[in-house]
């Protein structure tokens, strides 16, 4: 993310340019730093590991209904 910021703001590349896209990779990441990353990143904290997976999008609605009824 820091490298993408450098490409955008210091080297004046476009946000959807090849340098920025190649740096961020295929994960659809956006070049934004939040407070979790700024404050806890130096201690090895990975903010992606605390995100809850939405299982509703992984299963069919009928499967959820049969599970809870």
Residue pairs with C-beta under 8 A, 6 or more apart in sequence:
1 24
1 29
1 31
1 32
1 33
1 37
2 33
3 23
4 20
4 23
4 24
4 31
5 31
5 33
7 13
7 17
7 19
7 20
7 23
8 14
8 15
8 20
8 31
11 19
13 19
13 20
14 20
15 31
20 31
24 30
24 31
34 47
36 45
36 47
36 50
37 45
37 47
40 47
56 64
